[in-house]
Amino acid sequence: MAETNIKDLVDRYIAVSQSVEKKAGALVKGQIGSDLTNDQHFTLRYMNQVGTCTSSELAEVFDVQKSAITAIIQRLWEKGLIERTRDEKDRRVVYLTLTEKGKDLYSQCEKRIHNLVEGLITKFEHHEINQFINTFEKLNQILINYKLEE
């Protein structure tokens, strides 16, 4: 494969990746509404999946500094969407869980996002979307391995 060909592929990847990320983020934000930021929604999504977690766990999962998670957690707590519970044996450890209000808001947002994504992926043939998701999952694993090698 010629070097020019690789450059063209890299340029195409960067352009489409940036465009898709920006447009998809805006569409998701439109479904979430003004109640949450995308980062807050993804935090609620993770918490809904695992039940209970810590801010350190969230920072690791989302690959961000703990200070960024602290700000998100504070805003979610102020909105009454999460609750904090200190560990009885180690008061430095704080467990985070969704409140009923948090579960309800998350569920409403998730339904709207599900409908949005369903409307998008049904524009593809079944084999195309499976191939895309498999390739995207492979890219994700490559990126995870790349980070581990650093």
LOSEMAR-938997 format. One record per atom (N, C-alpha, C): chain; atom name; x, y, z. Coordinates in nm, 2 decimals, padded with zeros to 4 digits. Layout:
% LOSEMAR-938997
{A; CA; {X; Y; Z}}
...
//
This chain:
% LOSEMAR-938997
{A; N; {00.09; -00.12; 00.00}}
{A; CA; {00.00; 00.00; 00.00}}
{A; C; {00.09; 00.12; 00.00}}
{A; N; {00.06; 00.22; -00.09}}
{A; CA; {00.15; 00.33; -00.10}}
{A; C; {00.13; 00.42; 00.02}}
{A; N; {00.24; 00.50; 00.05}}
{A; CA; {00.23; 00.59; 00.17}}
{A; C; {00.12; 00.69; 00.15}}
{A; N; {00.10; 00.74; 00.03}}
{A; CA; {-00.01; 00.84; 00.00}}
{A; C; {-00.14; 00.78; 00.04}}
{A; N; {-00.16; 00.65; 00.01}}
{A; CA; {-00.28; 00.58; 00.04}}
{A; C; {-00.31; 00.58; 00.19}}
{A; N; {-00.21; 00.55; 00.27}}
{A; CA; {-00.22; 00.55; 00.41}}
{A; C; {-00.26; 00.69; 00.46}}
{A; N; {-00.19; 00.80; 00.41}}
{A; CA; {-00.22; 00.93; 00.45}}
{A; C; {-00.37; 00.97; 00.42}}
{A; N; {-00.41; 00.93; 00.30}}
{A; CA; {-00.55; 00.95; 00.26}}
{A; C; {-00.65; 00.88; 00.36}}
{A; N; {-00.62; 00.76; 00.40}}
{A; CA; {-00.70; 00.68; 00.49}}
{A; C; {-00.70; 00.75; 00.63}}
{A; N; {-00.58; 00.79; 00.67}}
{A; CA; {-00.58; 00.86; 00.80}}
{A; C; {-00.66; 00.99; 00.80}}
{A; N; {-00.64; 01.07; 00.69}}
{A; CA; {-00.72; 01.19; 00.68}}
{A; C; {-00.87; 01.16; 00.68}}
{A; N; {-00.91; 01.06; 00.61}}
{A; CA; {-01.05; 01.03; 00.60}}
{A; C; {-01.10; 00.99; 00.74}}
{A; N; {-01.03; 00.90; 00.81}}
{A; CA; {-01.06; 00.86; 00.94}}
{A; C; {-01.08; 00.97; 01.04}}
{A; N; {-00.98; 01.06; 01.04}}
{A; CA; {-00.99; 01.18; 01.13}}
{A; C; {-01.11; 01.27; 01.10}}
{A; N; {-01.13; 01.29; 00.97}}
{A; CA; {-01.24; 01.38; 00.93}}
{A; C; {-01.38; 01.32; 00.97}}
{A; N; {-01.40; 01.19; 00.94}}
{A; CA; {-01.53; 01.13; 00.97}}
{A; C; {-01.54; 01.11; 01.12}}
{A; N; {-01.44; 01.07; 01.19}}
{A; CA; {-01.45; 01.05; 01.33}}
{A; C; {-01.49; 01.18; 01.40}}
{A; N; {-01.43; 01.29; 01.36}}
{A; CA; {-01.46; 01.42; 01.42}}
{A; C; {-01.60; 01.46; 01.39}}
{A; N; {-01.64; 01.44; 01.26}}
{A; CA; {-01.78; 01.48; 01.22}}
{A; C; {-01.88; 01.39; 01.29}}
{A; N; {-01.86; 01.26; 01.30}}
{A; CA; {-01.96; 01.17; 01.36}}
{A; C; {-01.97; 01.20; 01.51}}
{A; N; {-01.85; 01.22; 01.58}}
{A; CA; {-01.85; 01.25; 01.72}}
{A; C; {-01.93; 01.38; 01.75}}
{A; N; {-01.91; 01.48; 01.67}}
{A; CA; {-01.98; 01.61; 01.70}}
{A; C; {-02.13; 01.60; 01.67}}
{A; N; {-02.16; 01.54; 01.56}}
{A; CA; {-02.31; 01.53; 01.52}}
{A; C; {-02.38; 01.43; 01.62}}
{A; N; {-02.32; 01.32; 01.65}}
{A; CA; {-02.38; 01.22; 01.74}}
{A; C; {-02.40; 01.28; 01.88}}
{A; N; {-02.29; 01.35; 01.93}}
{A; CA; {-02.30; 01.42; 02.06}}
{A; C; {-02.41; 01.52; 02.06}}
{A; N; {-02.43; 01.59; 01.96}}
{A; CA; {-02.54; 01.69; 01.95}}
{A; C; {-02.68; 01.62; 01.95}}
{A; N; {-02.69; 01.51; 01.87}}
{A; CA; {-02.82; 01.44; 01.87}}
{A; C; {-02.85; 01.38; 02.01}}
{A; N; {-02.75; 01.32; 02.07}}
{A; CA; {-02.77; 01.27; 02.21}}
{A; C; {-02.81; 01.38; 02.30}}
{A; N; {-02.74; 01.49; 02.30}}
{A; CA; {-02.77; 01.60; 02.38}}
{A; C; {-02.92; 01.65; 02.36}}
{A; N; {-02.96; 01.65; 02.24}}
{A; CA; {-03.10; 01.69; 02.21}}
{A; C; {-03.20; 01.60; 02.27}}
{A; N; {-03.17; 01.47; 02.29}}
{A; CA; {-03.26; 01.37; 02.35}}
{A; C; {-03.25; 01.38; 02.50}}
{A; N; {-03.13; 01.42; 02.56}}
{A; CA; {-03.12; 01.44; 02.70}}
{A; C; {-03.19; 01.56; 02.75}}
{A; N; {-03.18; 01.67; 02.67}}
{A; CA; {-03.24; 01.79; 02.70}}
{A; C; {-03.15; 01.87; 02.80}}
{A; N; {-03.21; 01.97; 02.86}}
{A; CA; {-03.13; 02.06; 02.94}}
{A; C; {-03.11; 02.01; 03.09}}
{A; N; {-03.17; 01.90; 03.12}}
{A; CA; {-03.16; 01.84; 03.26}}
{A; C; {-03.02; 01.79; 03.29}}
{A; N; {-02.95; 01.74; 03.19}}
{A; CA; {-02.82; 01.68; 03.21}}
{A; C; {-02.72; 01.72; 03.09}}
{A; N; {-02.59; 01.71; 03.12}}
{A; CA; {-02.49; 01.72; 03.02}}
{A; C; {-02.47; 01.58; 02.97}}
{A; N; {-02.40; 01.56; 02.86}}
{A; CA; {-02.37; 01.43; 02.81}}
{A; C; {-02.29; 01.35; 02.91}}
{A; N; {-02.19; 01.42; 02.97}}
{A; CA; {-02.10; 01.35; 03.07}}
{A; C; {-02.19; 01.31; 03.19}}
{A; N; {-02.28; 01.39; 03.23}}
{A; CA; {-02.36; 01.35; 03.34}}
{A; C; {-02.45; 01.23; 03.31}}
{A; N; {-02.50; 01.23; 03.18}}
{A; CA; {-02.58; 01.12; 03.14}}
{A; C; {-02.50; 00.99; 03.14}}
{A; N; {-02.38; 00.99; 03.08}}
{A; CA; {-02.30; 00.87; 03.08}}
{A; C; {-02.26; 00.83; 03.22}}
{A; N; {-02.25; 00.92; 03.31}}
{A; CA; {-02.22; 00.88; 03.45}}
{A; C; {-02.34; 00.81; 03.51}}
{A; N; {-02.46; 00.86; 03.49}}
{A; CA; {-02.58; 00.80; 03.53}}
{A; C; {-02.60; 00.66; 03.47}}
{A; N; {-02.56; 00.65; 03.34}}
{A; CA; {-02.58; 00.53; 03.27}}
{A; C; {-02.49; 00.42; 03.33}}
{A; N; {-02.36; 00.46; 03.36}}
{A; CA; {-02.27; 00.36; 03.42}}
{A; C; {-02.32; 00.32; 03.56}}
{A; N; {-02.36; 00.42; 03.64}}
{A; CA; {-02.41; 00.39; 03.77}}
{A; C; {-02.53; 00.30; 03.77}}
{A; N; {-02.62; 00.32; 03.67}}
{A; CA; {-02.74; 00.24; 03.66}}
{A; C; {-02.70; 00.09; 03.63}}
{A; N; {-02.59; 00.08; 03.55}}
{A; CA; {-02.55; -00.06; 03.51}}
{A; C; {-02.48; -00.13; 03.63}}
{A; N; {-02.40; -00.06; 03.71}}
{A; CA; {-02.33; -00.13; 03.81}}
{A; C; {-02.40; -00.12; 03.95}}
{A; N; {-02.49; -00.03; 03.97}}
{A; CA; {-02.56; -00.02; 04.10}}
{A; C; {-02.49; 00.08; 04.19}}
{A; N; {-02.37; 00.04; 04.24}}
{A; CA; {-02.30; 00.12; 04.33}}
{A; C; {-02.15; 00.13; 04.28}}
{A; N; {-02.10; 00.25; 04.30}}
{A; CA; {-01.96; 00.27; 04.26}}
{A; C; {-01.90; 00.38; 04.34}}
{A; N; {-01.77; 00.41; 04.32}}
{A; CA; {-01.70; 00.52; 04.38}}
{A; C; {-01.66; 00.62; 04.27}}
{A; N; {-01.62; 00.74; 04.32}}
{A; CA; {-01.57; 00.84; 04.22}}
{A; C; {-01.44; 00.80; 04.16}}
{A; N; {-01.36; 00.73; 04.23}}
{A; CA; {-01.23; 00.68; 04.18}}
{A; C; {-01.26; 00.58; 04.06}}
{A; N; {-01.36; 00.49; 04.08}}
{A; CA; {-01.40; 00.40; 03.98}}
{A; C; {-01.45; 00.47; 03.86}}
{A; N; {-01.53; 00.57; 03.87}}
{A; CA; {-01.58; 00.65; 03.76}}
{A; C; {-01.46; 00.71; 03.69}}
{A; N; {-01.37; 00.77; 03.76}}
{A; CA; {-01.25; 00.84; 03.69}}
{A; C; {-01.17; 00.74; 03.61}}
{A; N; {-01.16; 00.62; 03.66}}
{A; CA; {-01.09; 00.51; 03.59}}
{A; C; {-01.17; 00.47; 03.46}}
{A; N; {-01.29; 00.44; 03.48}}
{A; CA; {-01.38; 00.40; 03.37}}
{A; C; {-01.38; 00.50; 03.26}}
{A; N; {-01.40; 00.63; 03.29}}
{A; CA; {-01.41; 00.73; 03.19}}
{A; C; {-01.27; 00.79; 03.15}}
{A; N; {-01.17; 00.74; 03.21}}
{A; CA; {-01.03; 00.78; 03.18}}
{A; C; {-01.02; 00.94; 03.19}}
{A; N; {-01.06; 00.99; 03.31}}
{A; CA; {-01.05; 01.13; 03.33}}
{A; C; {-00.99; 01.15; 03.47}}
{A; N; {-00.95; 01.27; 03.50}}
{A; CA; {-00.90; 01.31; 03.64}}
{A; C; {-01.01; 01.30; 03.74}}
{A; N; {-00.98; 01.26; 03.86}}
{A; CA; {-01.08; 01.25; 03.97}}
{A; C; {-01.15; 01.39; 03.99}}
{A; N; {-01.08; 01.50; 03.97}}
{A; CA; {-01.14; 01.63; 03.98}}
{A; C; {-01.26; 01.65; 03.89}}
{A; N; {-01.24; 01.60; 03.76}}
{A; CA; {-01.35; 01.61; 03.67}}
{A; C; {-01.48; 01.53; 03.71}}
{A; N; {-01.45; 01.41; 03.77}}
{A; CA; {-01.56; 01.33; 03.82}}
{A; C; {-01.63; 01.40; 03.94}}
{A; N; {-01.54; 01.46; 04.03}}
{A; CA; {-01.59; 01.52; 04.15}}
{A; C; {-01.69; 01.63; 04.11}}
{A; N; {-01.66; 01.71; 04.01}}
{A; CA; {-01.75; 01.82; 03.96}}
{A; C; {-01.88; 01.76; 03.91}}
{A; N; {-01.88; 01.65; 03.83}}
{A; CA; {-02.00; 01.59; 03.78}}
{A; C; {-02.08; 01.53; 03.89}}
{A; N; {-02.02; 01.46; 03.99}}
{A; CA; {-02.09; 01.40; 04.10}}
{A; C; {-02.16; 01.51; 04.19}}
{A; N; {-02.09; 01.62; 04.21}}
{A; CA; {-02.14; 01.73; 04.29}}
{A; C; {-02.27; 01.78; 04.22}}
{A; N; {-02.27; 01.80; 04.09}}
{A; CA; {-02.39; 01.85; 04.02}}
{A; C; {-02.50; 01.75; 04.03}}
{A; N; {-02.47; 01.63; 04.01}}
{A; CA; {-02.57; 01.52; 04.01}}
{A; C; {-02.64; 01.51; 04.15}}
{A; N; {-02.55; 01.53; 04.25}}
{A; CA; {-02.60; 01.52; 04.39}}
{A; C; {-02.69; 01.65; 04.42}}
{A; N; {-02.65; 01.76; 04.37}}
{A; CA; {-02.72; 01.89; 04.39}}
{A; C; {-02.86; 01.88; 04.33}}
{A; N; {-02.87; 01.80; 04.22}}
{A; CA; {-03.00; 01.78; 04.15}}
{A; C; {-03.08; 01.67; 04.21}}
{A; N; {-03.03; 01.60; 04.31}}
{A; CA; {-03.10; 01.50; 04.38}}
{A; C; {-03.10; 01.37; 04.30}}
{A; N; {-03.01; 01.35; 04.21}}
{A; CA; {-03.01; 01.23; 04.12}}
{A; C; {-02.92; 01.12; 04.18}}
{A; N; {-02.83; 01.15; 04.27}}
{A; CA; {-02.75; 01.04; 04.33}}
{A; C; {-02.74; 01.07; 04.48}}
{A; N; {-02.70; 00.96; 04.55}}
{A; CA; {-02.68; 00.98; 04.69}}
{A; C; {-02.54; 00.92; 04.72}}
{A; N; {-02.48; 00.98; 04.82}}
{A; CA; {-02.35; 00.94; 04.87}}
{A; C; {-02.36; 00.87; 05.00}}
{A; N; {-02.29; 00.76; 05.02}}
{A; CA; {-02.29; 00.69; 05.14}}
{A; C; {-02.15; 00.65; 05.18}}
{A; N; {-02.11; 00.69; 05.30}}
{A; CA; {-01.97; 00.67; 05.35}}
{A; C; {-01.96; 00.52; 05.39}}
{A; N; {-01.85; 00.46; 05.36}}
{A; CA; {-01.81; 00.33; 05.41}}
{A; C; {-01.80; 00.33; 05.56}}
{A; N; {-01.86; 00.24; 05.63}}
{A; CA; {-01.86; 00.24; 05.78}}
{A; C; {-01.72; 00.21; 05.83}}
{A; N; {-01.64; 00.13; 05.76}}
{A; CA; {-01.51; 00.09; 05.81}}
{A; C; {-01.40; 00.19; 05.76}}
{A; N; {-01.42; 00.26; 05.65}}
{A; CA; {-01.32; 00.35; 05.60}}
{A; C; {-01.40; 00.48; 05.55}}
{A; N; {-01.41; 00.58; 05.64}}
{A; CA; {-01.49; 00.70; 05.61}}
{A; C; {-01.44; 00.78; 05.49}}
{A; N; {-01.32; 00.75; 05.44}}
{A; CA; {-01.27; 00.82; 05.32}}
{A; C; {-01.34; 00.77; 05.20}}
{A; N; {-01.39; 00.65; 05.20}}
{A; CA; {-01.46; 00.58; 05.08}}
{A; C; {-01.60; 00.63; 05.08}}
{A; N; {-01.65; 00.68; 04.97}}
{A; CA; {-01.79; 00.72; 04.95}}
{A; C; {-01.85; 00.64; 04.83}}
{A; N; {-01.95; 00.57; 04.86}}
{A; CA; {-02.03; 00.50; 04.76}}
{A; C; {-02.13; 00.58; 04.70}}
{A; N; {-02.15; 00.57; 04.57}}
{A; CA; {-02.25; 00.65; 04.49}}
{A; C; {-02.35; 00.56; 04.43}}
{A; N; {-02.48; 00.60; 04.45}}
{A; CA; {-02.59; 00.52; 04.39}}
{A; C; {-02.69; 00.62; 04.34}}
{A; N; {-02.77; 00.57; 04.25}}
{A; CA; {-02.88; 00.66; 04.19}}
{A; C; {-03.00; 00.66; 04.29}}
{A; N; {-03.06; 00.78; 04.30}}
{A; CA; {-03.18; 00.79; 04.38}}
{A; C; {-03.30; 00.75; 04.28}}
{A; N; {-03.41; 00.74; 04.34}}
{A; CA; {-03.53; 00.71; 04.25}}
{A; C; {-03.55; 00.82; 04.14}}
{A; N; {-03.53; 00.95; 04.18}}
{A; CA; {-03.53; 01.06; 04.09}}
{A; C; {-03.43; 01.04; 03.98}}
{A; N; {-03.31; 01.00; 04.01}}
{A; CA; {-03.20; 00.97; 03.92}}
{A; C; {-03.23; 00.86; 03.83}}
{A; N; {-03.29; 00.75; 03.88}}
{A; CA; {-03.33; 00.63; 03.80}}
{A; C; {-03.44; 00.67; 03.70}}
{A; N; {-03.54; 00.75; 03.75}}
{A; CA; {-03.65; 00.80; 03.66}}
{A; C; {-03.59; 00.88; 03.54}}
{A; N; {-03.51; 00.98; 03.58}}
{A; CA; {-03.46; 01.07; 03.47}}
{A; C; {-03.37; 00.99; 03.38}}
{A; N; {-03.29; 00.90; 03.43}}
{A; CA; {-03.20; 00.82; 03.34}}
{A; C; {-03.29; 00.74; 03.25}}
{A; N; {-03.39; 00.68; 03.30}}
{A; CA; {-03.48; 00.59; 03.22}}
{A; C; {-03.55; 00.67; 03.11}}
{A; N; {-03.60; 00.79; 03.14}}
{A; CA; {-03.66; 00.87; 03.04}}
{A; C; {-03.56; 00.91; 02.93}}
{A; N; {-03.44; 00.95; 02.97}}
{A; CA; {-03.34; 00.99; 02.87}}
{A; C; {-03.30; 00.87; 02.78}}
{A; N; {-03.28; 00.75; 02.85}}
{A; CA; {-03.24; 00.63; 02.78}}
{A; C; {-03.34; 00.59; 02.67}}
{A; N; {-03.47; 00.60; 02.70}}
{A; CA; {-03.57; 00.57; 02.61}}
{A; C; {-03.56; 00.66; 02.48}}
{A; N; {-03.54; 00.79; 02.51}}
{A; CA; {-03.53; 00.88; 02.39}}
{A; C; {-03.41; 00.85; 02.31}}
{A; N; {-03.30; 00.82; 02.38}}
{A; CA; {-03.17; 00.79; 02.31}}
{A; C; {-03.19; 00.66; 02.23}}
{A; N; {-03.25; 00.56; 02.29}}
{A; CA; {-03.27; 00.43; 02.23}}
{A; C; {-03.35; 00.45; 02.10}}
{A; N; {-03.46; 00.53; 02.10}}
{A; CA; {-03.54; 00.56; 01.98}}
{A; C; {-03.46; 00.63; 01.87}}
{A; N; {-03.37; 00.72; 01.92}}
{A; CA; {-03.29; 00.79; 01.82}}
{A; C; {-03.19; 00.70; 01.75}}
{A; N; {-03.12; 00.62; 01.83}}
{A; CA; {-03.02; 00.52; 01.77}}
{A; C; {-03.09; 00.42; 01.69}}
{A; N; {-03.21; 00.37; 01.73}}
{A; CA; {-03.28; 00.27; 01.66}}
{A; C; {-03.32; 00.33; 01.52}}
{A; N; {-03.36; 00.46; 01.52}}
{A; CA; {-03.39; 00.52; 01.39}}
{A; C; {-03.28; 00.54; 01.30}}
{A; N; {-03.16; 00.55; 01.36}}
{A; CA; {-03.04; 00.56; 01.27}}
{A; C; {-02.99; 00.43; 01.22}}
{A; N; {-02.98; 00.33; 01.31}}
{A; CA; {-02.93; 00.20; 01.27}}
{A; C; {-03.02; 00.12; 01.17}}
{A; N; {-03.15; 00.15; 01.18}}
{A; CA; {-03.24; 00.08; 01.09}}
{A; C; {-03.22; 00.13; 00.94}}
{A; N; {-03.14; 00.23; 00.92}}
{A; CA; {-03.11; 00.28; 00.79}}
{A; C; {-03.00; 00.19; 00.72}}
{A; N; {-02.95; 00.10; 00.80}}
{A; CA; {-02.84; 00.01; 00.75}}
{A; C; {-02.90; -00.13; 00.74}}
{A; N; {-02.84; -00.21; 00.65}}
{A; CA; {-02.88; -00.35; 00.64}}
{A; C; {-02.83; -00.42; 00.77}}
{A; N; {-02.89; -00.53; 00.81}}
{A; CA; {-02.85; -00.60; 00.93}}
{A; C; {-02.70; -00.64; 00.93}}
{A; N; {-02.65; -00.69; 00.82}}
{A; CA; {-02.51; -00.73; 00.82}}
{A; C; {-02.42; -00.61; 00.83}}
{A; N; {-02.46; -00.49; 00.77}}
{A; CA; {-02.38; -00.37; 00.78}}
{A; C; {-02.37; -00.32; 00.92}}
{A; N; {-02.47; -00.32; 00.99}}
{A; CA; {-02.47; -00.27; 01.13}}
{A; C; {-02.39; -00.37; 01.22}}
{A; N; {-02.40; -00.50; 01.20}}
{A; CA; {-02.33; -00.59; 01.28}}
{A; C; {-02.18; -00.58; 01.24}}
{A; N; {-02.14; -00.56; 01.12}}
{A; CA; {-02.00; -00.55; 01.08}}
{A; C; {-01.95; -00.42; 01.14}}
{A; N; {-02.03; -00.31; 01.13}}
{A; CA; {-01.98; -00.18; 01.19}}
{A; C; {-01.96; -00.20; 01.34}}
{A; N; {-02.05; -00.26; 01.41}}
{A; CA; {-02.03; -00.27; 01.56}}
{A; C; {-01.92; -00.36; 01.59}}
{A; N; {-01.90; -00.47; 01.52}}
{A; CA; {-01.78; -00.56; 01.54}}
{A; C; {-01.65; -00.48; 01.52}}
{A; N; {-01.65; -00.40; 01.41}}
{A; CA; {-01.53; -00.33; 01.38}}
{A; C; {-01.50; -00.22; 01.48}}
{A; N; {-01.61; -00.15; 01.53}}
{A; CA; {-01.60; -00.05; 01.63}}
{A; C; {-01.55; -00.11; 01.76}}
{A; N; {-01.60; -00.23; 01.80}}
{A; CA; {-01.56; -00.30; 01.92}}
{A; C; {-01.41; -00.34; 01.90}}
{A; N; {-01.37; -00.38; 01.79}}
{A; CA; {-01.23; -00.42; 01.76}}
{A; C; {-01.14; -00.29; 01.78}}
{A; N; {-01.18; -00.18; 01.72}}
{A; CA; {-01.11; -00.05; 01.74}}
{A; C; {-01.10; -00.02; 01.89}}
{A; N; {-01.20; -00.03; 01.96}}
{A; CA; {-01.20; -00.01; 02.11}}
{A; C; {-01.10; -00.09; 02.18}}
{A; N; {-01.10; -00.22; 02.15}}
{A; CA; {-01.00; -00.31; 02.21}}
{A; C; {-00.86; -00.28; 02.17}}
{A; N; {-00.83; -00.24; 02.05}}
{A; CA; {-00.70; -00.19; 02.00}}
{A; C; {-00.66; -00.07; 02.08}}
{A; N; {-00.75; 00.02; 02.11}}
{A; CA; {-00.72; 00.14; 02.18}}
{A; C; {-00.69; 00.11; 02.33}}
{A; N; {-00.77; 00.02; 02.39}}
{A; CA; {-00.74; -00.03; 02.52}}
{A; C; {-00.61; -00.09; 02.53}}
{A; N; {-00.57; -00.17; 02.44}}
{A; CA; {-00.44; -00.24; 02.44}}
{A; C; {-00.33; -00.13; 02.42}}
{A; N; {-00.35; -00.04; 02.34}}
{A; CA; {-00.25; 00.07; 02.31}}
{A; C; {-00.23; 00.15; 02.44}}
{A; N; {-00.33; 00.18; 02.51}}
{A; CA; {-00.32; 00.25; 02.64}}
{A; C; {-00.24; 00.17; 02.74}}
{A; N; {-00.27; 00.04; 02.74}}
{A; CA; {-00.20; -00.04; 02.84}}
{A; C; {-00.05; -00.05; 02.81}}
{A; N; {-00.01; -00.04; 02.68}}
{A; CA; {00.13; -00.05; 02.64}}
{A; C; {00.20; 00.07; 02.67}}
{A; N; {00.14; 00.19; 02.69}}
{A; CA; {00.21; 00.31; 02.72}}
{A; C; {00.29; 00.31; 02.84}}
//
